[in-house]
């Protein structure tokens, strides 16, 4: 998947300060800036939070079409495909993007996981409609982040980290007020988080539920139950999604042959990889790469 550094280099999304640590940035956006993100078609190893301030956006995200209006927040999850279909002439937004690993290491990460995953996985919609007061509050935090990232403050990186933590805590509280019944014990949240971290580290080499259950010191049945309870998905869904995202990224951004991609992802042979890719993507790896190159 693309890192934030890759994303910035390909899209020239914002002017970053000299000290930028490639972990987080925030900026005002318009239609032109937003449409440039289609270069990567998503597949970004980061969380992104965009508030529509004016106008509207139409997106194709993870197999569904979304229309975002003023006051809506769009929550992007790492690695999922997104295409901006249309931005109104008067569209304005503000966007905060943070590296996935950076986010997962935050002390408030349980709130981040709950906030970021539930709108998509529980409700089938990554759009959060904000009340006016909540909208203003989150926008103020994002504007403060813009201030610090361009300031000469000696602790700007730490200030941004604290602001991002506060942003996630407050966003989680807003989401909890909207859907107060979705609560999980700290133990379940911790296991879910650790599974996500392990998955990102081992998904190429290990595709069996038993490996992840062993790493977490629980049974496969219990792991399956937790993942289904929290996300509505299966362990295999997560593994296959990670493999598909990595395969798509390699086909888009490298000159590796299809056979080499299959080998890198530890498929038994090219045919097995091609069947897997077509089943989930609707096209063979070769057809997909040709389509990307013709864009």
C-alpha positions as CSV (number, residue, x, y, z in Angstrom):
1,X,0.0,0.0,0.0
2,X,1.0,3.6,-0.4
3,X,2.7,5.4,2.5
4,X,1.9,9.0,3.3
5,X,5.2,9.9,1.7
6,X,4.2,8.0,-1.5
7,X,0.8,9.7,-1.4
8,X,2.3,13.2,-1.1
9,X,4.9,12.6,-3.8
10,X,2.3,11.3,-6.3
11,X,-0.5,13.8,-5.6
12,X,1.4,16.8,-4.4
13,X,-1.6,17.0,-2.0
14,X,-0.1,19.6,0.3
15,X,3.0,21.7,0.9
16,X,4.7,19.9,3.8
17,X,7.1,21.6,6.2
18,X,10.8,20.7,6.2
19,X,10.5,18.8,9.5
20,X,7.6,16.7,8.4
21,X,7.9,13.2,10.0
22,X,5.6,11.6,7.4
23,X,3.1,10.6,10.1
24,X,0.3,13.1,10.0
25,X,-0.9,16.2,8.1
26,X,-4.0,18.3,7.9
27,X,-5.1,20.7,5.1
28,X,-8.0,22.6,3.5
29,X,-9.2,20.9,0.3
30,X,-11.3,21.9,-2.7
31,X,-12.5,19.9,-5.8
32,X,-9.2,20.1,-7.7
33,X,-7.1,18.9,-4.8
34,X,-9.5,16.1,-3.9
35,X,-9.7,14.8,-7.5
36,X,-5.9,14.5,-7.5
37,X,-6.2,11.7,-4.9
38,X,-7.6,9.4,-7.7
39,X,-4.0,8.9,-8.8
40,X,-3.6,6.4,-6.0
41,X,-7.2,5.0,-6.1
42,X,-7.1,4.7,-2.3
43,X,-4.9,1.9,-1.2
44,X,-3.3,4.2,1.4
45,X,-1.8,2.9,4.6
46,X,-3.4,5.7,6.7
47,X,-6.6,6.8,8.3
48,X,-8.3,9.9,6.8
49,X,-11.0,12.1,8.2
50,X,-12.7,14.7,5.9
51,X,-15.4,17.2,6.9
52,X,-17.4,18.7,4.1
53,X,-17.6,22.4,4.8
54,X,-19.4,23.5,1.6
55,X,-20.9,21.9,-1.5
56,X,-20.9,18.1,-2.0
57,X,-18.7,15.1,-3.0
58,X,-19.7,11.9,-4.7
59,X,-17.4,8.9,-4.1
60,X,-17.1,5.2,-4.9
61,X,-15.8,3.6,-1.8
62,X,-15.2,-0.1,-1.1
63,X,-17.9,-1.2,-3.6
64,X,-20.6,1.5,-2.7
65,X,-21.4,5.0,-3.9
66,X,-21.6,7.8,-1.4
67,X,-22.8,11.4,-1.6
68,X,-21.4,13.7,1.1
69,X,-23.1,17.0,1.9
70,X,-22.1,19.9,4.1
71,X,-21.7,18.7,7.7
72,X,-20.8,15.1,6.8
73,X,-17.6,13.5,7.8
74,X,-16.0,10.8,5.6
75,X,-13.9,8.2,7.4
76,X,-11.3,6.4,5.2
77,X,-9.9,3.1,6.4
78,X,-6.4,2.0,5.5
79,X,-6.0,0.3,2.2
80,X,-9.6,0.4,0.9
81,X,-10.3,1.5,-2.6
82,X,-11.8,5.0,-3.1
83,X,-12.5,7.0,-6.2
84,X,-13.8,10.6,-6.2
85,X,-16.5,10.6,-8.9
86,X,-17.5,14.2,-8.7
87,X,-16.9,17.4,-6.6
88,X,-19.3,20.3,-6.9
89,X,-17.9,23.6,-8.1
90,X,-18.2,25.1,-4.7
91,X,-16.9,22.1,-2.7
92,X,-14.6,22.9,0.2
93,X,-13.5,20.5,2.9
94,X,-10.9,20.0,5.6
95,X,-9.0,16.7,5.8
96,X,-6.7,15.1,8.4
97,X,-4.6,12.1,7.3
98,X,-2.5,10.0,9.7
99,X,-0.2,7.0,9.1
100,X,-1.8,3.7,10.1
101,X,1.1,2.5,12.3
102,X,1.3,5.9,14.0
103,X,-2.4,5.7,14.8
104,X,-2.2,2.2,16.1
105,X,0.5,3.2,18.5
106,X,-1.5,6.0,20.2
107,X,-2.6,5.4,23.8
108,X,-6.2,6.2,22.6
109,X,-6.1,3.7,19.8
110,X,-9.1,1.7,21.1
111,X,-11.2,4.8,20.5
112,X,-9.6,5.2,17.1
113,X,-10.4,1.6,16.2
114,X,-14.0,1.9,17.4
115,X,-14.6,5.2,15.7
116,X,-13.0,4.3,12.4
117,X,-14.3,0.7,11.9
118,X,-17.9,0.9,13.1
119,X,-19.3,3.4,10.6
120,X,-18.2,1.1,7.8
121,X,-18.4,-2.4,9.2
122,X,-21.4,-2.1,11.5
123,X,-23.6,0.3,9.6
124,X,-22.3,-0.2,6.0
125,X,-21.6,3.5,5.7
126,X,-18.3,5.4,6.5
127,X,-20.3,8.7,6.5
128,X,-20.9,10.4,9.9
129,X,-23.4,13.2,9.9
130,X,-22.2,15.8,12.4
131,X,-24.3,18.2,14.5
132,X,-23.3,21.8,14.0
133,X,-21.5,22.1,17.4
134,X,-19.6,18.9,16.8
135,X,-18.7,20.0,13.3
136,X,-17.3,23.3,14.6
137,X,-15.4,21.7,17.4
138,X,-13.7,19.1,15.1
139,X,-12.9,21.7,12.5
140,X,-11.3,23.8,15.2
141,X,-9.0,20.9,16.2
142,X,-8.1,20.3,12.6
143,X,-7.3,24.0,12.1
144,X,-5.1,24.0,15.2
145,X,-3.3,21.0,13.7
146,X,-2.7,23.0,10.5
147,X,-1.3,25.8,12.6
148,X,1.2,23.6,14.4
149,X,2.4,21.8,11.3
150,X,3.4,25.1,9.8
151,X,4.7,26.8,13.0
152,X,8.2,27.1,14.4
153,X,7.1,25.6,17.7
154,X,9.9,23.5,19.1
155,X,7.5,20.7,20.0
156,X,5.3,20.8,16.9
157,X,5.5,17.0,16.3
158,X,4.4,16.3,19.9
159,X,1.7,19.0,19.7
160,X,0.3,17.3,16.6
161,X,0.3,13.9,18.3
162,X,-1.6,15.3,21.3
163,X,-4.1,17.1,19.0
164,X,-4.7,13.9,17.0
165,X,-5.3,12.0,20.2
166,X,-7.8,14.6,21.3
167,X,-9.4,14.6,17.9
168,X,-9.9,10.8,18.1
169,X,-11.2,10.9,21.7
170,X,-13.8,13.6,20.8
171,X,-14.8,11.9,17.6
172,X,-15.3,8.6,19.4
173,X,-17.5,10.4,21.9
174,X,-19.6,11.9,19.1
175,X,-19.9,8.5,17.5
176,X,-20.9,6.9,20.8
177,X,-23.7,9.4,21.3
178,X,-25.0,8.6,17.9
179,X,-24.9,4.8,18.4
180,X,-24.8,4.3,22.2
181,X,-25.5,0.5,22.2
182,X,-22.2,-0.7,20.6
183,X,-20.0,-1.4,23.6
184,X,-17.3,-4.0,23.9
185,X,-15.3,-5.0,26.9
186,X,-11.6,-3.8,27.1
187,X,-10.5,-7.5,26.6
188,X,-12.4,-7.8,23.4
189,X,-11.2,-4.4,22.1
190,X,-7.6,-5.4,23.0
191,X,-7.9,-8.7,21.2
192,X,-9.4,-7.1,18.1
193,X,-6.6,-4.5,18.0
194,X,-3.9,-7.1,18.4
195,X,-5.4,-9.2,15.6
196,X,-5.3,-6.1,13.3
197,X,-1.7,-5.5,14.2
198,X,-0.7,-9.1,13.7
199,X,-2.5,-9.2,10.4
200,X,-0.6,-6.3,9.0
201,X,2.7,-8.0,10.0
202,X,2.0,-11.5,8.9
203,X,-0.8,-11.7,6.3
204,X,1.6,-12.7,3.5
205,X,3.1,-15.6,5.3
206,X,0.2,-16.7,7.4
207,X,-3.4,-17.1,6.1
208,X,-4.7,-19.6,8.7
209,X,-6.8,-18.6,11.6
210,X,-4.9,-20.9,13.9
211,X,-1.7,-18.9,13.6
212,X,-3.4,-15.7,14.8
213,X,-5.3,-17.5,17.5
214,X,-2.1,-19.0,18.8
215,X,-0.4,-15.6,18.8
216,X,-3.3,-14.3,20.9
217,X,-3.3,-17.3,23.1
218,X,-7.0,-18.0,22.4
219,X,-8.9,-20.7,20.5
220,X,-9.8,-20.3,16.8
221,X,-13.5,-20.4,17.7
222,X,-13.1,-17.5,20.1
223,X,-11.1,-15.4,17.7
224,X,-13.7,-16.0,15.0
225,X,-16.5,-15.0,17.4
226,X,-14.7,-11.8,18.4
227,X,-13.9,-10.6,14.9
228,X,-17.5,-11.3,13.8
229,X,-18.9,-9.6,16.9
230,X,-16.9,-6.4,16.5
231,X,-16.8,-6.0,12.7
232,X,-19.5,-8.2,11.2
233,X,-16.7,-9.9,9.1
234,X,-14.7,-13.1,9.3
235,X,-11.0,-13.6,9.9
236,X,-10.7,-14.9,6.3
237,X,-12.4,-11.7,5.0
238,X,-9.7,-9.6,6.6
239,X,-6.9,-11.8,5.3
240,X,-8.2,-11.9,1.8
241,X,-8.8,-8.1,1.8
242,X,-5.2,-7.5,2.9
243,X,-3.9,-9.9,0.2
244,X,-6.1,-8.2,-2.4
245,X,-5.0,-4.7,-1.4
246,X,-1.3,-5.7,-1.5
247,X,-1.7,-7.4,-4.9
248,X,-3.5,-4.5,-6.4
249,X,-0.8,-2.1,-5.1
250,X,2.0,-4.2,-6.6
251,X,0.2,-4.4,-9.9
252,X,-0.3,-0.7,-9.9
253,X,3.1,0.6,-8.8
254,X,5.7,-2.0,-9.7
255,X,7.0,-3.7,-12.9
256,X,6.8,-7.1,-11.3
257,X,5.2,-9.8,-13.6
258,X,2.0,-11.4,-12.5
259,X,4.0,-14.5,-11.7
260,X,6.4,-12.5,-9.5
261,X,3.5,-10.9,-7.6
262,X,2.0,-14.3,-7.0
263,X,5.3,-15.6,-5.7
264,X,5.8,-12.5,-3.5
265,X,2.4,-13.1,-1.9
266,X,3.2,-16.8,-1.4
267,X,0.5,-18.2,-3.7
268,X,1.1,-21.8,-4.9
269,X,1.3,-20.7,-8.5
270,X,0.2,-18.0,-10.9
271,X,-3.1,-19.7,-11.8
272,X,-4.2,-19.9,-8.1
273,X,-3.3,-16.2,-7.7
274,X,-5.2,-15.2,-10.8
275,X,-8.3,-17.1,-9.7
276,X,-8.1,-15.5,-6.3
277,X,-7.7,-12.0,-7.8
278,X,-10.5,-12.4,-10.3
279,X,-12.9,-13.8,-7.7
280,X,-12.5,-10.7,-5.5
281,X,-11.8,-8.0,-8.1
282,X,-13.8,-9.2,-11.0
283,X,-10.9,-9.1,-13.4
284,X,-7.7,-11.1,-13.9
285,X,-4.4,-9.5,-12.7
286,X,-3.4,-8.9,-16.3
287,X,-6.8,-7.3,-17.2
288,X,-6.5,-5.1,-14.1
289,X,-3.0,-3.9,-14.9
290,X,-4.0,-3.1,-18.5
291,X,-7.0,-1.1,-17.3
292,X,-4.8,0.9,-14.9
293,X,-2.2,1.6,-17.6
294,X,-4.9,2.8,-20.0
295,X,-6.3,5.4,-17.6
